[in-house]
Amino acid sequence: MVTKEVQNCIDACNSCISAANACLAKHVGKEAMRACLILCLDCTDLCSACVQMLGRNSEFVHRVCWT
């Protein structure tokens, strides 16, 4: 069972993933958006890792999600 604070963080990460995926879908293939697309991919990678670590109460979650 996760705390309300942890669930709020998971929800925020999932919202970030959704927003980044929407941006990727809208701008994929546009060279002018290359830097933005790379940032979107970085965000989805990091947020996905945080969601997984938060969900299993990893002892290292504070090093990844709250630095």
PDB file of N, CA, C and O in Angstrom:
ATOM      1  N   MET A   1       0.839  -1.187   0.000  1.00  0.00           N
ATOM      2  CA  MET A   1       0.000   0.000   0.000  1.00  0.00           C
ATOM      3  C   MET A   1       0.880   1.245   0.000  1.00  0.00           C
ATOM      4  O   MET A   1       1.827   1.345   0.780  1.00  0.00           O
ATOM      5  N   VAL A   2       0.566   2.179  -0.866  1.00  0.00           N
ATOM      6  CA  VAL A   2       1.351   3.412  -0.944  1.00  0.00           C
ATOM      7  C   VAL A   2       0.632   4.530  -0.205  1.00  0.00           C
ATOM      8  O   VAL A   2      -0.594   4.539  -0.089  1.00  0.00           O
ATOM      9  N   THR A   3       1.422   5.466   0.288  1.00  0.00           N
ATOM     10  CA  THR A   3       0.858   6.615   0.986  1.00  0.00           C
ATOM     11  C   THR A   3       0.233   7.576  -0.021  1.00  0.00           C
ATOM     12  O   THR A   3       0.474   7.471  -1.224  1.00  0.00           O
ATOM     13  N   LYS A   4      -0.557   8.499   0.472  1.00  0.00           N
ATOM     14  CA  LYS A   4      -1.180   9.520  -0.382  1.00  0.00           C
ATOM     15  C   LYS A   4      -0.109  10.359  -1.071  1.00  0.00           C
ATOM     16  O   LYS A   4      -0.248  10.697  -2.246  1.00  0.00           O
ATOM     17  N   GLU A   5       0.953  10.696  -0.352  1.00  0.00           N
ATOM     18  CA  GLU A   5       2.046  11.489  -0.922  1.00  0.00           C
ATOM     19  C   GLU A   5       2.713  10.747  -2.086  1.00  0.00           C
ATOM     20  O   GLU A   5       2.987  11.333  -3.133  1.00  0.00           O
ATOM     21  N   VAL A   6       2.967   9.468  -1.888  1.00  0.00           N
ATOM     22  CA  VAL A   6       3.581   8.662  -2.941  1.00  0.00           C
ATOM     23  C   VAL A   6       2.625   8.529  -4.128  1.00  0.00           C
ATOM     24  O   VAL A   6       3.054   8.628  -5.278  1.00  0.00           O
ATOM     25  N   GLN A   7       1.351   8.307  -3.867  1.00  0.00           N
ATOM     26  CA  GLN A   7       0.374   8.198  -4.953  1.00  0.00           C
ATOM     27  C   GLN A   7       0.290   9.502  -5.743  1.00  0.00           C
ATOM     28  O   GLN A   7       0.160   9.482  -6.967  1.00  0.00           O
ATOM     29  N   ASN A   8       0.364  10.635  -5.043  1.00  0.00           N
ATOM     30  CA  ASN A   8       0.355  11.927  -5.738  1.00  0.00           C
ATOM     31  C   ASN A   8       1.559  12.056  -6.668  1.00  0.00           C
ATOM     32  O   ASN A   8       1.439  12.583  -7.774  1.00  0.00           O
ATOM     33  N   CYS A   9       2.702  11.581  -6.226  1.00  0.00           N
ATOM     34  CA  CYS A   9       3.914  11.618  -7.051  1.00  0.00           C
ATOM     35  C   CYS A   9       3.772  10.695  -8.256  1.00  0.00           C
ATOM     36  O   CYS A   9       4.138  11.066  -9.372  1.00  0.00           O
ATOM     37  N   ILE A  10       3.247   9.503  -8.035  1.00  0.00           N
ATOM     38  CA  ILE A  10       3.013   8.570  -9.142  1.00  0.00           C
ATOM     39  C   ILE A  10       2.060   9.191 -10.151  1.00  0.00           C
ATOM     40  O   ILE A  10       2.294   9.107 -11.357  1.00  0.00           O
ATOM     41  N   ASP A  11       0.997   9.809  -9.676  1.00  0.00           N
ATOM     42  CA  ASP A  11       0.026  10.454 -10.567  1.00  0.00           C
ATOM     43  C   ASP A  11       0.668  11.587 -11.366  1.00  0.00           C
ATOM     44  O   ASP A  11       0.401  11.741 -12.558  1.00  0.00           O
ATOM     45  N   ALA A  12       1.516  12.382 -10.703  1.00  0.00           N
ATOM     46  CA  ALA A  12       2.207  13.472 -11.390  1.00  0.00           C
ATOM     47  C   ALA A  12       3.151  12.929 -12.452  1.00  0.00           C
ATOM     48  O   ALA A  12       3.229  13.480 -13.551  1.00  0.00           O
ATOM     49  N   CYS A  13       3.863  11.865 -12.142  1.00  0.00           N
ATOM     50  CA  CYS A  13       4.761  11.244 -13.117  1.00  0.00           C
ATOM     51  C   CYS A  13       3.979  10.710 -14.312  1.00  0.00           C
ATOM     52  O   CYS A  13       4.400  10.875 -15.457  1.00  0.00           O
ATOM     53  N   ASN A  14       2.849  10.074 -14.050  1.00  0.00           N
ATOM     54  CA  ASN A  14       2.035   9.552 -15.142  1.00  0.00           C
ATOM     55  C   ASN A  14       1.475  10.673 -16.010  1.00  0.00           C
ATOM     56  O   ASN A  14       1.349  10.507 -17.223  1.00  0.00           O
ATOM     57  N   SER A  15       1.138  11.805 -15.411  1.00  0.00           N
ATOM     58  CA  SER A  15       0.677  12.962 -16.180  1.00  0.00           C
ATOM     59  C   SER A  15       1.800  13.502 -17.063  1.00  0.00           C
ATOM     60  O   SER A  15       1.573  13.885 -18.211  1.00  0.00           O
ATOM     61  N   CYS A  16       2.995  13.525 -16.520  1.00  0.00           N
ATOM     62  CA  CYS A  16       4.163  13.975 -17.295  1.00  0.00           C
ATOM     63  C   CYS A  16       4.411  13.051 -18.478  1.00  0.00           C
ATOM     64  O   CYS A  16       4.692  13.514 -19.583  1.00  0.00           O
ATOM     65  N   ILE A  17       4.308  11.754 -18.251  1.00  0.00           N
ATOM     66  CA  ILE A  17       4.488  10.777 -19.331  1.00  0.00           C
ATOM     67  C   ILE A  17       3.453  11.007 -20.429  1.00  0.00           C
ATOM     68  O   ILE A  17       3.785  10.991 -21.614  1.00  0.00           O
ATOM     69  N   SER A  18       2.216  11.218 -20.037  1.00  0.00           N
ATOM     70  CA  SER A  18       1.147  11.455 -21.017  1.00  0.00           C
ATOM     71  C   SER A  18       1.404  12.725 -21.826  1.00  0.00           C
ATOM     72  O   SER A  18       1.232  12.729 -23.045  1.00  0.00           O
ATOM     73  N   ALA A  19       1.813  13.799 -21.158  1.00  0.00           N
ATOM     74  CA  ALA A  19       2.089  15.061 -21.850  1.00  0.00           C
ATOM     75  C   ALA A  19       3.270  14.916 -22.810  1.00  0.00           C
ATOM     76  O   ALA A  19       3.230  15.418 -23.933  1.00  0.00           O
ATOM     77  N   ALA A  20       4.305  14.236 -22.367  1.00  0.00           N
ATOM     78  CA  ALA A  20       5.475  14.039 -23.231  1.00  0.00           C
ATOM     79  C   ALA A  20       5.128  13.173 -24.432  1.00  0.00           C
ATOM     80  O   ALA A  20       5.588  13.440 -25.542  1.00  0.00           O
ATOM     81  N   ASN A  21       4.323  12.144 -24.223  1.00  0.00           N
ATOM     82  CA  ASN A  21       3.907  11.288 -25.335  1.00  0.00           C
ATOM     83  C   ASN A  21       3.043  12.049 -26.334  1.00  0.00           C
ATOM     84  O   ASN A  21       3.143  11.820 -27.539  1.00  0.00           O
ATOM     85  N   ALA A  22       2.197  12.949 -25.845  1.00  0.00           N
ATOM     86  CA  ALA A  22       1.372  13.769 -26.744  1.00  0.00           C
ATOM     87  C   ALA A  22       2.253  14.688 -27.584  1.00  0.00           C
ATOM     88  O   ALA A  22       2.018  14.861 -28.780  1.00  0.00           O
ATOM     89  N   CYS A  23       3.258  15.270 -26.959  1.00  0.00           N
ATOM     90  CA  CYS A  23       4.194  16.136 -27.690  1.00  0.00           C
ATOM     91  C   CYS A  23       4.961  15.336 -28.738  1.00  0.00           C
ATOM     92  O   CYS A  23       5.138  15.786 -29.870  1.00  0.00           O
ATOM     93  N   LEU A  24       5.408  14.159 -28.353  1.00  0.00           N
ATOM     94  CA  LEU A  24       6.123  13.296 -29.294  1.00  0.00           C
ATOM     95  C   LEU A  24       5.251  12.960 -30.492  1.00  0.00           C
ATOM     96  O   LEU A  24       5.701  13.043 -31.634  1.00  0.00           O
ATOM     97  N   ALA A  25       4.017  12.586 -30.238  1.00  0.00           N
ATOM     98  CA  ALA A  25       3.109  12.212 -31.325  1.00  0.00           C
ATOM     99  C   ALA A  25       2.845  13.385 -32.259  1.00  0.00           C
ATOM    100  O   ALA A  25       2.717  13.207 -33.471  1.00  0.00           O
ATOM    101  N   LYS A  26       2.766  14.566 -31.700  1.00  0.00           N
ATOM    102  CA  LYS A  26       2.455  15.755 -32.502  1.00  0.00           C
ATOM    103  C   LYS A  26       3.645  16.213 -33.341  1.00  0.00           C
ATOM    104  O   LYS A  26       3.468  16.708 -34.454  1.00  0.00           O
ATOM    105  N   HIS A  27       4.843  16.050 -32.817  1.00  0.00           N
ATOM    106  CA  HIS A  27       6.011  16.654 -33.462  1.00  0.00           C
ATOM    107  C   HIS A  27       7.040  15.657 -34.001  1.00  0.00           C
ATOM    108  O   HIS A  27       8.095  16.072 -34.481  1.00  0.00           O
ATOM    109  N   VAL A  28       6.765  14.383 -33.935  1.00  0.00           N
ATOM    110  CA  VAL A  28       7.734  13.399 -34.414  1.00  0.00           C
ATOM    111  C   VAL A  28       8.070  13.663 -35.879  1.00  0.00           C
ATOM    112  O   VAL A  28       7.186  13.931 -36.693  1.00  0.00           O
ATOM    113  N   GLY A  29       9.342  13.583 -36.198  1.00  0.00           N
ATOM    114  CA  GLY A  29       9.802  13.796 -37.566  1.00  0.00           C
ATOM    115  C   GLY A  29      10.105  15.245 -37.919  1.00  0.00           C
ATOM    116  O   GLY A  29      10.606  15.514 -39.011  1.00  0.00           O
ATOM    117  N   LYS A  30       9.818  16.172 -37.037  1.00  0.00           N
ATOM    118  CA  LYS A  30      10.081  17.595 -37.296  1.00  0.00           C
ATOM    119  C   LYS A  30      11.461  17.946 -36.754  1.00  0.00           C
ATOM    120  O   LYS A  30      11.675  17.994 -35.543  1.00  0.00           O
ATOM    121  N   GLU A  31      12.383  18.187 -37.665  1.00  0.00           N
ATOM    122  CA  GLU A  31      13.766  18.449 -37.288  1.00  0.00           C
ATOM    123  C   GLU A  31      13.881  19.660 -36.355  1.00  0.00           C
ATOM    124  O   GLU A  31      14.737  19.674 -35.471  1.00  0.00           O
ATOM    125  N   ALA A  32      13.042  20.659 -36.539  1.00  0.00           N
ATOM    126  CA  ALA A  32      13.096  21.852 -35.690  1.00  0.00           C
ATOM    127  C   ALA A  32      12.740  21.532 -34.240  1.00  0.00           C
ATOM    128  O   ALA A  32      13.058  22.307 -33.338  1.00  0.00           O
ATOM    129  N   MET A  33      12.091  20.411 -34.013  1.00  0.00           N
ATOM    130  CA  MET A  33      11.671  20.019 -32.667  1.00  0.00           C
ATOM    131  C   MET A  33      12.585  18.957 -32.057  1.00  0.00           C
ATOM    132  O   MET A  33      12.255  18.378 -31.022  1.00  0.00           O
ATOM    133  N   ARG A  34      13.715  18.701 -32.679  1.00  0.00           N
ATOM    134  CA  ARG A  34      14.605  17.624 -32.247  1.00  0.00           C
ATOM    135  C   ARG A  34      14.976  17.706 -30.763  1.00  0.00           C
ATOM    136  O   ARG A  34      14.853  16.716 -30.042  1.00  0.00           O
ATOM    137  N   ALA A  35      15.423  18.861 -30.309  1.00  0.00           N
ATOM    138  CA  ALA A  35      15.835  19.004 -28.912  1.00  0.00           C
ATOM    139  C   ALA A  35      14.647  18.769 -27.972  1.00  0.00           C
ATOM    140  O   ALA A  35      14.797  18.146 -26.921  1.00  0.00           O
ATOM    141  N   CYS A  36      13.491  19.260 -28.347  1.00  0.00           N
ATOM    142  CA  CYS A  36      12.286  19.074 -27.536  1.00  0.00           C
ATOM    143  C   CYS A  36      11.911  17.596 -27.471  1.00  0.00           C
ATOM    144  O   CYS A  36      11.542  17.094 -26.410  1.00  0.00           O
ATOM    145  N   LEU A  37      12.003  16.912 -28.581  1.00  0.00           N
ATOM    146  CA  LEU A  37      11.651  15.496 -28.617  1.00  0.00           C
ATOM    147  C   LEU A  37      12.603  14.661 -27.760  1.00  0.00           C
ATOM    148  O   LEU A  37      12.177  13.725 -27.083  1.00  0.00           O
ATOM    149  N   ILE A  38      13.865  14.997 -27.792  1.00  0.00           N
ATOM    150  CA  ILE A  38      14.835  14.295 -26.944  1.00  0.00           C
ATOM    151  C   ILE A  38      14.514  14.538 -25.479  1.00  0.00           C
ATOM    152  O   ILE A  38      14.592  13.615 -24.668  1.00  0.00           O
ATOM    153  N   LEU A  39      14.156  15.759 -25.131  1.00  0.00           N
ATOM    154  CA  LEU A  39      13.769  16.060 -23.760  1.00  0.00           C
ATOM    155  C   LEU A  39      12.516  15.281 -23.365  1.00  0.00           C
ATOM    156  O   LEU A  39      12.425  14.784 -22.242  1.00  0.00           O
ATOM    157  N   CYS A  40      11.554  15.173 -24.273  1.00  0.00           N
ATOM    158  CA  CYS A  40      10.344  14.384 -23.998  1.00  0.00           C
ATOM    159  C   CYS A  40      10.694  12.926 -23.722  1.00  0.00           C
ATOM    160  O   CYS A  40      10.143  12.316 -22.805  1.00  0.00           O
ATOM    161  N   LEU A  41      11.595  12.374 -24.500  1.00  0.00           N
ATOM    162  CA  LEU A  41      12.015  10.987 -24.275  1.00  0.00           C
ATOM    163  C   LEU A  41      12.718  10.837 -22.927  1.00  0.00           C
ATOM    164  O   LEU A  41      12.501   9.856 -22.216  1.00  0.00           O
ATOM    165  N   ASP A  42      13.556  11.807 -22.579  1.00  0.00           N
ATOM    166  CA  ASP A  42      14.221  11.781 -21.272  1.00  0.00           C
ATOM    167  C   ASP A  42      13.189  11.829 -20.145  1.00  0.00           C
ATOM    168  O   ASP A  42      13.307  11.109 -19.153  1.00  0.00           O
ATOM    169  N   CYS A  43      12.188  12.677 -20.306  1.00  0.00           N
ATOM    170  CA  CYS A  43      11.136  12.786 -19.280  1.00  0.00           C
ATOM    171  C   CYS A  43      10.374  11.479 -19.133  1.00  0.00           C
ATOM    172  O   CYS A  43      10.116  11.040 -18.012  1.00  0.00           O
ATOM    173  N   THR A  44      10.010  10.851 -20.239  1.00  0.00           N
ATOM    174  CA  THR A  44       9.260   9.597 -20.130  1.00  0.00           C
ATOM    175  C   THR A  44      10.113   8.510 -19.483  1.00  0.00           C
ATOM    176  O   THR A  44       9.609   7.728 -18.677  1.00  0.00           O
ATOM    177  N   ASP A  45      11.385   8.454 -19.824  1.00  0.00           N
ATOM    178  CA  ASP A  45      12.273   7.464 -19.212  1.00  0.00           C
ATOM    179  C   ASP A  45      12.383   7.669 -17.705  1.00  0.00           C
ATOM    180  O   ASP A  45      12.231   6.726 -16.929  1.00  0.00           O
ATOM    181  N   LEU A  46      12.647   8.901 -17.298  1.00  0.00           N
ATOM    182  CA  LEU A  46      12.834   9.175 -15.881  1.00  0.00           C
ATOM    183  C   LEU A  46      11.533   9.001 -15.101  1.00  0.00           C
ATOM    184  O   LEU A  46      11.532   8.411 -14.021  1.00  0.00           O
ATOM    185  N   CYS A  47      10.440   9.506 -15.637  1.00  0.00           N
ATOM    186  CA  CYS A  47       9.164   9.374 -14.930  1.00  0.00           C
ATOM    187  C   CYS A  47       8.729   7.912 -14.834  1.00  0.00           C
ATOM    188  O   CYS A  47       8.171   7.499 -13.817  1.00  0.00           O
ATOM    189  N   SER A  48       8.974   7.139 -15.868  1.00  0.00           N
ATOM    190  CA  SER A  48       8.640   5.712 -15.818  1.00  0.00           C
ATOM    191  C   SER A  48       9.454   4.999 -14.738  1.00  0.00           C
ATOM    192  O   SER A  48       8.928   4.168 -13.998  1.00  0.00           O
ATOM    193  N   ALA A  49      10.733   5.334 -14.658  1.00  0.00           N
ATOM    194  CA  ALA A  49      11.580   4.737 -13.619  1.00  0.00           C
ATOM    195  C   ALA A  49      11.077   5.122 -12.226  1.00  0.00           C
ATOM    196  O   ALA A  49      11.037   4.285 -11.325  1.00  0.00           O
ATOM    197  N   CYS A  50      10.695   6.381 -12.053  1.00  0.00           N
ATOM    198  CA  CYS A  50      10.189   6.828 -10.750  1.00  0.00           C
ATOM    199  C   CYS A  50       8.900   6.107 -10.379  1.00  0.00           C
ATOM    200  O   CYS A  50       8.736   5.681  -9.236  1.00  0.00           O
ATOM    201  N   VAL A  51       7.994   5.967 -11.325  1.00  0.00           N
ATOM    202  CA  VAL A  51       6.732   5.269 -11.047  1.00  0.00           C
ATOM    203  C   VAL A  51       7.009   3.843 -10.593  1.00  0.00           C
ATOM    204  O   VAL A  51       6.417   3.368  -9.624  1.00  0.00           O
ATOM    205  N   GLN A  52       7.900   3.167 -11.286  1.00  0.00           N
ATOM    206  CA  GLN A  52       8.209   1.784 -10.925  1.00  0.00           C
ATOM    207  C   GLN A  52       8.864   1.700  -9.548  1.00  0.00           C
ATOM    208  O   GLN A  52       8.517   0.839  -8.740  1.00  0.00           O
ATOM    209  N   MET A  53       9.805   2.592  -9.287  1.00  0.00           N
ATOM    210  CA  MET A  53      10.512   2.567  -8.009  1.00  0.00           C
ATOM    211  C   MET A  53       9.586   2.954  -6.861  1.00  0.00           C
ATOM    212  O   MET A  53       9.659   2.368  -5.780  1.00  0.00           O
ATOM    213  N   LEU A  54       8.721   3.932  -7.086  1.00  0.00           N
ATOM    214  CA  LEU A  54       7.758   4.334  -6.059  1.00  0.00           C
ATOM    215  C   LEU A  54       6.785   3.202  -5.760  1.00  0.00           C
ATOM    216  O   LEU A  54       6.453   2.946  -4.603  1.00  0.00           O
ATOM    217  N   GLY A  55       6.337   2.535  -6.799  1.00  0.00           N
ATOM    218  CA  GLY A  55       5.369   1.461  -6.637  1.00  0.00           C
ATOM    219  C   GLY A  55       5.895   0.283  -5.840  1.00  0.00           C
ATOM    220  O   GLY A  55       5.129  -0.409  -5.170  1.00  0.00           O
ATOM    221  N   ARG A  56       7.191   0.053  -5.906  1.00  0.00           N
ATOM    222  CA  ARG A  56       7.745  -1.078  -5.155  1.00  0.00           C
ATOM    223  C   ARG A  56       8.496  -0.625  -3.905  1.00  0.00           C
ATOM    224  O   ARG A  56       9.167  -1.420  -3.246  1.00  0.00           O
ATOM    225  N   ASN A  57       8.372   0.671  -3.588  1.00  0.00           N
ATOM    226  CA  ASN A  57       8.989   1.225  -2.388  1.00  0.00           C
ATOM    227  C   ASN A  57      10.497   0.957  -2.351  1.00  0.00           C
ATOM    228  O   ASN A  57      11.042   0.521  -1.336  1.00  0.00           O
ATOM    229  N   SER A  58      11.146   1.225  -3.463  1.00  0.00           N
ATOM    230  CA  SER A  58      12.589   1.013  -3.567  1.00  0.00           C
ATOM    231  C   SER A  58      13.343   1.854  -2.545  1.00  0.00           C
ATOM    232  O   SER A  58      12.987   3.003  -2.283  1.00  0.00           O
ATOM    233  N   GLU A  59      14.377   1.271  -1.979  1.00  0.00           N
ATOM    234  CA  GLU A  59      15.185   2.007  -1.010  1.00  0.00           C
ATOM    235  C   GLU A  59      15.983   3.132  -1.677  1.00  0.00           C
ATOM    236  O   GLU A  59      16.513   4.003  -0.986  1.00  0.00           O
ATOM    237  N   PHE A  60      16.073   3.124  -2.999  1.00  0.00           N
ATOM    238  CA  PHE A  60      16.844   4.126  -3.724  1.00  0.00           C
ATOM    239  C   PHE A  60      15.975   5.200  -4.380  1.00  0.00           C
ATOM    240  O   PHE A  60      16.480   6.046  -5.118  1.00  0.00           O
ATOM    241  N   VAL A  61      14.682   5.164  -4.111  1.00  0.00           N
ATOM    242  CA  VAL A  61      13.766   6.085  -4.781  1.00  0.00           C
ATOM    243  C   VAL A  61      14.133   7.549  -4.529  1.00  0.00           C
ATOM    244  O   VAL A  61      13.955   8.382  -5.418  1.00  0.00           O
ATOM    245  N   HIS A  62      14.633   7.875  -3.362  1.00  0.00           N
ATOM    246  CA  HIS A  62      14.976   9.265  -3.070  1.00  0.00           C
ATOM    247  C   HIS A  62      16.179   9.742  -3.878  1.00  0.00           C
ATOM    248  O   HIS A  62      16.320  10.940  -4.125  1.00  0.00           O
ATOM    249  N   ARG A  63      17.015   8.852  -4.278  1.00  0.00           N
ATOM    250  CA  ARG A  63      18.165   9.228  -5.105  1.00  0.00           C
ATOM    251  C   ARG A  63      17.760   9.526  -6.536  1.00  0.00           C
ATOM    252  O   ARG A  63      18.412  10.319  -7.215  1.00  0.00           O
ATOM    253  N   VAL A  64      16.696   8.901  -6.996  1.00  0.00           N
ATOM    254  CA  VAL A  64      16.264   9.075  -8.381  1.00  0.00           C
ATOM    255  C   VAL A  64      15.174  10.141  -8.502  1.00  0.00           C
ATOM    256  O   VAL A  64      15.212  10.970  -9.411  1.00  0.00           O
ATOM    257  N   CYS A  65      14.221  10.119  -7.604  1.00  0.00           N
ATOM    258  CA  CYS A  65      13.042  10.968  -7.744  1.00  0.00           C
ATOM    259  C   CYS A  65      13.109  12.285  -6.985  1.00  0.00           C
ATOM    260  O   CYS A  65      12.419  13.235  -7.354  1.00  0.00           O
ATOM    261  N   TRP A  66      13.912  12.368  -5.948  1.00  0.00           N
ATOM    262  CA  TRP A  66      13.988  13.599  -5.151  1.00  0.00           C
ATOM    263  C   TRP A  66      15.442  13.972  -4.900  1.00  0.00           C
ATOM    264  O   TRP A  66      15.957  13.826  -3.792  1.00  0.00           O
ATOM    265  N   THR A  67      16.087  14.452  -5.945  1.00  0.00           N
ATOM    266  CA  THR A  67      17.502  14.834  -5.753  1.00  0.00           C
ATOM    267  C   THR A  67      17.644  16.312  -5.613  1.00  0.00           C
ATOM    268  O   THR A  67      18.756  16.813  -5.445  1.00  0.00           O
TER     269      THR A  67
END
